[in-house]
Amino acid sequence: MSVEALGVFITAMDGRTGKVELRLHNVVGQRLSDGTLRPTLAADISGDGNHLYTYVPFIYQGGTRNRNGDNITAGLGLAPNEISMTYAVQMTETVSPIDSERLPMTLRIITTALDPRTAEPLSPAKNLTDELWIAAGMSYNAETLEIVLSSAIDAVNALAPNYSLNRMNVGQIPVTGSLRV
């Protein structure tokens, strides 16, 4: 029996400028000499040099299509705590005090093979998937936090993919109830 170790590396970029805001990974097994988890991992996953990725425990649920085949979504599952909630809000927020309208972050998600003994990325990187998503929204309850990822070309509304209603573009809207358009 062979063991294949996989890791997911996320590069989160500002939706408007494309500037890299976050680099995250979920590679378990990265420990320091005192046994604690290693908080960062330097790796050349995307082929553009070594970058520091911060460890965050998450599950990546790859792209799925709906029955009609006109909408592709994916998801990131995290534990509902203050740290992961901060990341989720940062990735999905659409209102910023600085910008008149902020776009959700664009996420580049690379799934790569790891050395099963050391949990280090292989060199050169053996990437299995390389995907681009938009952090379209989030939902949470007492057990899980999910960041919903959507394709940039959303066939449901071809004129305005992933356009969201917010106070900046429609004025006062209810924030405590459901709103359907």
trRosetta pair geometry for C-beta under 8 A, 3 or more apart (Angstrom, degrees):
i j d omega theta_ij theta_ji phi_ij phi_ji
3 116 4.5 114 99 -143 109 151
4 113 6.6 -68 -167 -133 93 100
4 116 7.0 -101 -123 -73 14 117
5 29 7.9 -39 -152 17 141 154
5 113 7.0 96 76 -169 63 61
5 114 3.9 -69 108 70 109 103
5 115 6.9 -12 53 84 133 23
5 116 4.4 161 -16 -98 114 64
5 119 6.0 -120 170 -109 153 64
6 111 6.0 2 -176 -176 115 97
6 112 7.1 153 -154 79 67 35
6 113 6.3 -47 -101 -106 65 45
6 114 6.4 177 -99 6 11 97
6 128 7.2 -33 -130 10 115 143
7 25 6.0 10 173 -170 115 107
7 26 6.5 176 -155 69 72 68
7 27 4.0 -4 -121 -83 130 96
7 111 7.4 168 86 -151 39 54
7 112 5.7 -22 63 63 86 85
7 114 5.0 78 -14 -50 108 124
7 119 7.5 105 -63 -173 124 80
7 121 6.6 -92 48 -82 139 86
8 25 6.8 164 86 -148 52 59
8 26 5.1 15 52 31 95 112
8 58 7.5 -91 77 84 131 98
8 60 4.5 159 -122 -10 166 142
8 109 6.3 -10 -170 -169 102 96
8 110 7.3 155 -156 81 52 45
8 111 5.3 -23 -100 -99 75 73
8 112 7.9 154 -94 18 28 71
9 23 7.4 -6 -176 -172 91 86
9 24 7.4 165 -157 87 47 48
9 25 4.9 -14 -104 -99 70 93
9 43 7.0 -118 -101 81 147 135
9 45 4.7 0 59 155 166 178
9 46 7.8 -137 106 -42 134 90
9 53 5.7 -76 -139 -113 98 157
9 109 7.4 155 79 -155 48 48
9 110 4.8 -17 61 63 98 96
9 111 7.9 178 20 -82 71 26
9 112 6.5 9 2 7 114 116
10 22 7.1 -2 112 112 102 101
10 23 7.0 167 88 -153 61 40
10 24 4.4 -4 56 59 109 94
10 25 7.2 -172 18 -75 73 43
10 53 7.9 122 48 -146 60 113
10 76 7.8 21 -83 -100 151 142
10 107 5.7 -27 -159 -162 101 107
10 108 7.2 144 -158 76 48 52
10 109 5.4 -12 -103 -103 76 75
10 110 8.0 -173 -76 24 32 68
11 20 5.9 -52 -173 -129 99 109
11 22 7.5 166 -156 90 36 59
11 23 5.5 -5 -107 -107 68 79
11 46 7.0 -10 -23 -42 146 147
11 51 7.8 35 -99 104 112 162
11 107 7.1 146 75 -158 48 54
11 108 4.4 -8 58 56 102 104
11 110 7.8 33 -2 -2 100 104
12 20 7.3 103 76 -157 48 62
12 21 5.2 -58 104 64 94 95
12 22 3.9 14 45 53 118 100
12 23 7.5 -150 20 -69 75 35
12 24 7.2 33 -13 3 110 105
12 90 7.9 80 136 116 153 105
12 91 5.8 -87 -145 -108 141 100
12 105 4.6 15 -174 162 97 145
12 106 7.5 150 -157 77 51 42
12 107 5.3 -20 -102 -101 71 79
12 135 7.5 17 -136 -31 110 134
13 17 7.9 -131 169 84 92 67
13 18 5.1 -2 168 -158 132 44
13 19 6.4 153 -157 72 81 28
13 20 5.4 -48 -98 -93 79 48
13 21 6.4 143 -125 5 23 86
13 105 6.2 145 68 -165 38 87
13 106 4.8 -24 64 64 99 93
13 107 7.6 179 19 -83 73 30
13 108 7.1 44 -9 -9 112 99
14 17 4.6 15 89 47 130 89
14 18 6.3 -52 65 2 81 13
14 19 4.7 19 15 49 121 82
14 21 5.6 109 -52 -41 76 117
14 103 7.7 93 165 66 65 93
14 105 6.5 -59 -107 -114 23 78
14 106 7.8 2 84 21 22 88
15 102 7.0 107 49 167 118 67
15 103 2.9 -131 114 102 134 103
15 104 5.3 94 -62 74 146 34
15 105 5.6 -121 -46 -97 87 23
15 106 5.7 128 -104 -26 62 83
15 134 7.2 63 -115 -139 113 98
16 99 7.1 174 -7 -130 161 158
16 102 7.0 -97 -21 -145 122 55
16 103 5.1 140 -53 23 77 113
18 106 7.2 -16 -112 42 64 133
20 23 6.8 16 176 -53 121 95
21 90 7.2 -164 141 156 137 118
21 105 6.4 -99 39 -118 135 130
22 54 7.4 -70 -167 31 86 120
22 87 6.9 106 -135 -139 164 97
22 90 7.3 105 -40 112 136 134
22 91 7.5 -64 27 -77 144 96
22 105 7.7 8 26 -159 110 162
23 51 5.5 -139 -134 140 168 121
23 52 6.4 126 77 92 135 53
23 53 4.5 -101 139 -106 100 65
23 54 6.5 119 86 7 67 78
24 53 6.1 82 -175 -170 6 90
24 54 5.5 -39 -107 67 63 82
24 55 7.7 98 -160 -131 70 9
24 56 4.8 -26 -158 23 120 120
24 58 7.4 39 144 15 132 134
24 87 7.3 60 -73 -146 150 145
25 41 5.7 -53 47 44 151 129
25 43 7.6 76 -71 25 154 138
25 53 4.0 64 -18 138 111 134
25 54 7.3 160 22 72 75 32
25 55 6.1 -42 72 -100 83 54
25 56 7.5 128 59 30 34 71
26 55 7.3 105 -110 -153 30 68
26 56 6.6 -53 -85 79 75 61
26 57 6.1 89 -138 -133 93 35
26 58 5.1 -112 -85 50 130 72
26 59 7.6 144 -160 -77 166 31
26 60 7.3 -165 15 -20 147 99
27 30 5.5 65 106 -24 103 118
27 41 6.2 28 49 -37 133 168
27 55 7.1 -92 53 -112 72 97
27 114 6.5 139 -132 -92 116 152
27 119 5.6 140 173 166 105 105
27 121 7.7 -90 -89 -51 153 81
28 57 7.5 47 -78 -110 101 93
28 119 6.9 -104 87 -144 46 150
29 118 7.7 140 135 155 124 31
29 119 3.4 143 87 -29 131 163
30 37 6.5 60 84 -164 78 71
30 38 4.0 -85 141 43 99 116
30 41 5.7 -78 -128 -80 163 117
30 55 6.6 -155 64 -82 129 136
30 119 5.9 -127 -56 106 69 125
31 35 5.9 -18 -178 -151 128 31
31 36 6.7 151 -153 78 80 28
31 37 6.1 -61 -103 -105 66 36
31 38 6.0 -157 -107 -24 9 89
32 35 7.1 -37 71 29 71 19
32 36 5.2 -3 38 61 112 81
32 37 7.6 36 -2 102 87 12
32 38 5.3 134 -50 -83 78 78
37 55 6.1 -136 154 100 120 162
38 41 6.5 89 112 -71 121 80
38 55 6.8 120 90 -28 62 140
39 54 6.5 -21 162 -145 78 75
39 55 5.8 -131 -153 26 34 106
40 52 4.7 -5 -177 -170 128 103
40 53 6.5 146 -159 72 69 40
40 54 5.6 -37 -100 -97 78 53
40 55 7.0 -132 -78 -12 27 83
41 52 7.3 141 68 -153 34 55
41 53 5.0 -26 62 61 88 96
41 55 6.8 86 -15 -60 103 90
42 50 4.9 26 174 -180 99 117
42 51 7.1 179 -144 84 62 22
42 52 5.5 -32 -90 -91 73 64
42 53 7.7 165 -89 14 23 75
43 50 6.4 158 82 -138 7 75
43 51 7.0 -35 64 56 58 67
43 53 6.3 -23 31 5 106 121
43 120 8.0 176 -99 -169 112 73
43 121 4.7 82 -146 19 132 142
43 125 7.6 95 168 -87 104 117
44 47 6.7 76 164 -90 95 22
44 48 7.6 -172 -152 55 86 35
44 49 5.9 -102 -114 162 103 13
44 50 5.0 -60 -59 -76 85 57
44 51 7.5 111 -96 7 47 73
44 121 7.8 -165 55 98 53 141
44 123 7.6 66 54 -118 107 94
44 125 6.4 -135 103 -34 72 118
45 51 7.7 -69 22 43 92 106
45 53 7.8 38 -8 -44 134 141
45 110 5.2 147 152 89 121 147
45 112 5.8 -128 -143 -29 102 153
45 121 6.2 -106 -88 -136 85 163
45 125 5.3 128 -138 -119 43 153
45 127 7.0 102 -179 -83 79 110
46 51 7.8 12 26 10 107 131
46 108 7.2 41 -100 130 137 139
46 110 6.2 -155 -79 -40 81 157
46 125 7.9 -6 -36 52 18 168
46 130 7.6 114 -121 -131 82 122
47 125 7.0 -117 -59 38 74 128
48 51 7.9 28 84 -34 88 116
56 78 7.1 -24 157 -122 109 120
56 83 7.4 -161 -126 135 102 115
56 84 6.7 130 -169 -97 116 86
56 87 6.6 39 -132 -42 161 168
57 78 7.2 123 94 -139 67 73
57 79 6.6 29 86 -4 112 111
58 76 5.2 -4 177 -176 133 97
58 77 6.2 151 -166 75 73 50
58 78 4.8 -32 -107 -85 93 83
58 84 7.4 146 -81 -127 102 123
59 76 7.2 150 74 -162 49 48
59 77 4.1 -9 55 56 102 109
59 78 7.9 -165 22 -65 70 42
60 74 7.3 2 -177 168 81 118
60 75 7.8 163 -158 89 42 49
60 76 6.0 -19 -103 -106 62 71
60 77 8.0 -147 -63 21 19 77
60 109 6.3 152 -141 -170 142 138
60 111 7.1 -152 83 -80 150 108
61 64 7.6 -30 147 -14 97 114
61 74 5.9 172 92 -170 69 70
61 75 4.3 4 52 59 117 90
61 76 7.4 -154 20 -73 80 24
61 77 6.4 68 -22 -18 110 104
62 74 5.6 -52 -174 -126 23 115
62 111 7.8 -32 -85 -35 115 146
62 129 7.2 50 -123 76 125 176
62 131 7.7 143 -143 -14 85 162
63 72 5.2 7 -167 178 110 109
63 73 7.1 156 -141 84 62 22
63 74 4.7 -52 -79 -66 53 106
63 131 6.7 -166 -34 -140 121 154
63 151 7.6 57 -131 -65 122 103
64 72 7.0 166 80 -151 30 65
64 73 6.3 -26 60 66 80 71
64 74 7.0 133 9 -89 73 57
65 69 5.1 16 168 -121 136 54
65 70 8.0 103 -165 20 99 26
65 71 7.0 133 -152 74 62 48
65 72 5.3 -34 -91 -95 71 75
66 69 7.0 -125 70 -42 65 20
66 70 6.8 -39 57 49 110 65
66 71 4.8 26 4 58 120 98
66 73 7.8 50 -44 8 89 104
68 71 7.5 49 67 10 100 87
70 155 4.0 -110 -173 85 89 132
70 156 6.4 120 128 -63 110 63
71 150 7.7 -42 -171 -144 91 97
71 151 7.6 -174 -163 27 49 109
71 154 6.3 28 -123 -154 83 82
71 155 6.3 -126 -67 48 62 90
71 156 5.5 24 -81 -39 118 107
72 150 7.5 123 86 -159 61 53
72 151 4.4 52 67 -28 104 129
73 136 7.7 -73 -127 27 102 143
73 148 6.3 -27 -165 -171 121 90
73 149 6.3 140 -167 79 65 60
73 150 5.5 -27 -108 -99 81 63
73 151 7.5 -105 -76 -13 41 79
74 109 7.7 -132 115 35 156 159
74 131 7.4 82 -19 128 162 152
74 133 5.9 -88 46 -101 120 149
74 149 4.2 -23 67 68 87 119
75 146 5.2 -14 -169 -167 122 107
75 147 6.6 152 -158 75 64 53
75 148 5.8 -27 -103 -109 88 48
75 149 6.1 -165 -80 14 31 89
76 146 6.8 151 74 -156 51 55
76 147 4.2 1 51 49 105 106
76 149 6.8 80 -16 -32 89 114
77 144 5.9 -35 -157 -163 97 117
77 145 7.3 132 -161 74 48 53
77 146 5.5 -20 -100 -100 64 81
78 84 3.8 -180 150 -165 138 144
78 87 7.5 162 -94 68 173 124
78 88 6.9 -147 41 -56 142 116
78 144 7.5 125 68 -166 42 67
78 145 4.5 -35 72 72 91 106
78 146 7.5 170 23 -84 73 32
78 147 7.3 40 -1 -11 114 98
79 84 5.8 142 66 4 64 151
79 144 7.5 -73 -116 -121 32 49
79 145 6.8 18 104 18 17 105
80 84 6.9 -109 -115 76 23 122
80 85 6.7 52 -162 -62 62 102
80 140 4.9 124 -112 -167 120 120
80 141 7.1 -127 -51 75 159 32
80 142 6.7 -142 59 -159 149 19
80 143 7.0 79 5 81 123 14
80 144 6.2 111 -34 149 103 6
80 145 4.3 138 -88 -42 73 102
81 84 5.5 81 53 21 75 97
81 85 6.7 -138 94 -9 32 97
82 85 5.7 -57 -140 39 26 114
82 86 6.4 33 158 -25 62 104
83 86 5.9 -55 -157 29 28 112
83 87 6.9 23 150 -12 62 104
84 87 5.5 -50 -151 37 40 112
84 88 6.2 42 151 -21 69 106
84 145 5.5 148 122 64 122 149
85 88 5.6 -53 -144 37 32 113
85 89 6.3 31 157 -17 66 105
85 140 7.2 -12 -104 -59 96 169
85 145 6.4 -128 -81 -120 69 157
86 89 6.1 -54 -145 37 27 107
86 90 6.2 28 156 -19 62 110
87 90 5.7 -60 -148 38 29 112
87 91 6.3 23 158 -17 66 110
88 91 6.0 -59 -147 37 28 108
88 92 6.1 -8 167 8 65 117
88 138 4.5 95 175 -116 117 157
88 140 7.6 111 105 -50 170 124
88 145 5.9 -113 -49 163 157 124
88 147 5.2 -151 -127 -77 92 105
89 92 6.5 -76 -137 51 24 89
89 93 5.5 38 170 -49 68 107
89 138 7.4 -88 -73 29 47 155
90 93 6.5 -33 -126 6 18 113
90 105 7.4 30 130 -28 72 136
91 104 6.7 37 151 -169 60 89
91 105 4.5 -80 -148 32 66 127
91 107 7.1 18 -152 -62 124 116
91 135 4.0 -125 151 -161 102 174
91 138 7.8 104 74 -54 103 122
91 147 6.1 13 86 -143 142 142
92 104 5.2 -6 -137 -128 43 114
92 105 7.5 -68 -59 20 35 89
92 135 4.7 -116 -80 138 71 109
92 136 7.1 -2 -130 92 102 19
92 137 5.6 99 -156 -123 136 23
92 138 4.9 -155 6 -18 163 104
92 147 6.5 -157 -48 -140 122 96
93 96 6.9 104 126 -67 117 79
93 102 6.3 14 114 91 86 134
93 104 7.3 148 57 -104 32 69
94 101 7.0 -12 169 -169 83 78
94 102 5.6 -180 -163 76 33 79
94 103 7.0 9 -128 -122 79 22
94 104 6.1 -37 -78 -54 85 78
94 164 5.1 -134 -66 72 172 132
94 166 4.9 -156 103 -51 116 150
94 168 8.0 -138 133 26 89 121
95 101 7.6 -48 -106 -130 52 52
95 102 6.4 166 -103 29 3 105
95 166 5.1 -170 -62 178 103 138
95 167 6.2 38 -108 39 142 98
95 168 5.9 169 -117 -21 89 113
96 99 4.5 44 70 38 123 90
96 101 7.8 96 29 -178 91 13
96 102 3.8 83 -12 -39 116 134
98 102 8.0 67 63 -70 85 116
99 102 4.8 117 66 -70 132 79
100 168 5.8 139 164 -165 65 130
101 166 7.2 141 -131 64 92 130
101 168 4.8 178 -85 110 84 148
101 169 6.2 40 -96 -48 135 106
104 134 5.6 93 88 175 116 89
104 135 4.5 -143 168 74 117 80
104 136 6.3 165 65 -93 170 27
104 137 8.0 -77 -97 -54 154 45
104 162 6.9 -98 35 165 123 127
104 164 7.7 78 -29 -4 112 136
105 134 7.6 164 91 -152 41 56
105 135 4.9 27 58 17 84 125
106 132 6.4 -6 179 -169 104 97
106 133 7.3 159 -161 83 57 40
106 134 5.8 -35 -105 -98 64 66
106 135 7.8 -138 -82 -1 17 82
106 152 7.6 16 -123 -81 109 116
107 132 7.2 154 82 -155 49 47
107 133 4.8 -18 62 65 99 92
107 134 7.4 164 16 -98 82 15
107 135 5.9 87 -24 -49 116 92
107 149 6.4 -77 49 -122 132 123
108 130 7.2 -4 -175 -172 95 79
108 131 7.3 163 -155 84 50 44
108 132 5.6 -21 -100 -98 70 71
109 129 7.5 0 109 110 87 106
109 130 7.8 169 85 -150 49 35
109 131 5.0 -17 60 63 93 95
109 132 7.9 172 18 -85 74 22
109 133 6.4 13 -2 8 116 115
109 149 7.9 -12 -19 -136 141 168
110 127 5.4 -55 -169 -135 107 119
110 129 6.9 -179 -146 91 43 60
110 130 5.1 4 -107 -107 86 73
110 131 7.8 176 -77 23 42 64
111 127 7.1 110 76 -162 49 69
111 128 4.8 -50 100 61 99 104
111 129 4.5 33 35 42 107 96
112 121 5.6 17 116 -134 138 104
112 122 7.3 -149 162 30 105 89
112 125 5.5 -53 -142 -169 138 99
112 126 6.1 122 -165 74 82 56
112 127 4.8 -46 -97 -101 88 58
112 128 6.4 176 -102 5 29 81
113 121 7.9 104 85 -148 48 62
113 122 5.5 6 94 -2 93 127
113 126 4.1 -23 39 84 116 117
113 127 7.9 -138 7 -78 76 17
113 128 6.5 101 -40 -40 83 104
114 118 7.9 -134 165 80 96 69
114 119 5.4 9 159 -152 140 43
114 120 6.4 151 -161 73 90 26
114 121 5.8 -63 -108 -94 74 40
114 122 6.7 -168 -128 -28 23 78
115 118 4.6 15 92 43 123 94
115 119 6.8 -80 71 -21 74 12
115 120 5.1 5 30 55 116 80
115 121 7.8 39 -4 102 83 5
115 122 6.0 131 -50 -80 78 72
116 119 7.6 23 -150 -70 22 56
121 125 5.7 -14 166 -110 119 86
122 125 6.3 124 75 -125 77 31
122 126 4.7 14 62 2 138 104
127 130 5.6 32 157 -53 139 101
132 152 6.6 -11 119 -21 110 121
133 149 3.7 6 171 -177 143 119
133 150 6.7 122 -167 53 87 29
133 151 6.9 -65 -121 -90 67 39
133 152 7.8 -165 -142 -39 25 77
134 149 6.8 141 66 -160 39 66
134 150 5.2 -36 64 67 95 83
134 151 7.4 35 16 135 95 9
134 152 5.6 115 -29 -86 115 67
134 161 7.9 132 20 135 158 105
134 162 5.1 -29 109 -106 152 169
135 138 7.8 2 175 -52 100 93
135 147 5.7 -37 -144 178 99 116
135 148 7.7 108 -165 75 52 51
135 149 6.2 -39 -99 -102 46 71
136 148 5.0 -61 68 103 99 97
136 149 6.5 132 7 -138 93 18
136 150 3.9 55 -43 -2 139 118
136 162 5.5 -116 -111 -130 96 106
136 164 8.0 155 -165 -63 70 120
137 147 7.7 172 95 -158 36 53
137 148 4.7 2 63 47 81 117
137 164 7.9 145 -74 -101 100 138
138 145 6.8 1 -175 -179 111 87
138 146 6.6 168 -153 90 64 51
138 147 5.0 -28 -99 -105 93 60
138 148 6.6 -162 -82 8 33 80
139 145 7.7 179 93 -153 42 49
139 146 5.4 -4 58 58 82 97
139 148 7.1 46 0 -30 95 110
140 144 6.8 -146 -139 104 64 48
140 145 4.1 -5 -106 -110 110 74
140 146 7.0 177 -79 19 59 62
141 144 6.4 24 49 48 83 67
150 154 5.8 2 165 -82 120 122
150 161 7.8 -173 130 174 122 97
150 162 5.6 162 85 -88 136 111
151 154 6.0 151 74 -74 82 67
151 161 7.9 -70 101 -169 69 136
152 161 6.2 87 170 119 45 148
152 162 7.3 -61 -133 -2 45 134
153 158 7.8 12 -168 -127 78 76
153 161 6.1 -102 -129 -88 25 160
154 157 6.3 10 103 47 107 70
154 158 7.6 -158 85 -87 58 43
154 161 4.0 141 28 -139 96 97
154 162 5.9 132 -7 -38 140 75
155 158 6.2 3 -139 -70 44 91
157 160 5.5 -31 135 61 117 73
157 161 6.5 167 83 -88 81 45
157 163 7.1 -90 108 28 139 105
158 161 7.0 -3 -137 -57 28 91
160 163 3.6 -14 155 -16 114 140
165 169 6.9 -127 -141 76 49 105
165 170 5.2 -9 -157 3 95 144
165 173 6.1 109 143 -75 116 170
165 179 7.0 -102 73 118 145 143
165 181 7.1 154 -34 -53 137 136
166 169 5.9 67 57 24 75 91
166 170 7.1 135 64 23 30 94
166 173 7.5 -129 -152 29 20 135
167 170 7.2 -87 -124 59 21 70
167 171 6.7 -26 -156 162 60 12
167 172 6.7 20 -128 -96 92 34
167 173 6.4 -138 -82 20 64 93
170 173 5.8 45 93 -50 119 120
173 179 6.4 13 178 -94 115 161
174 177 4.8 -11 137 40 139 98
174 179 6.2 163 61 -65 97 111
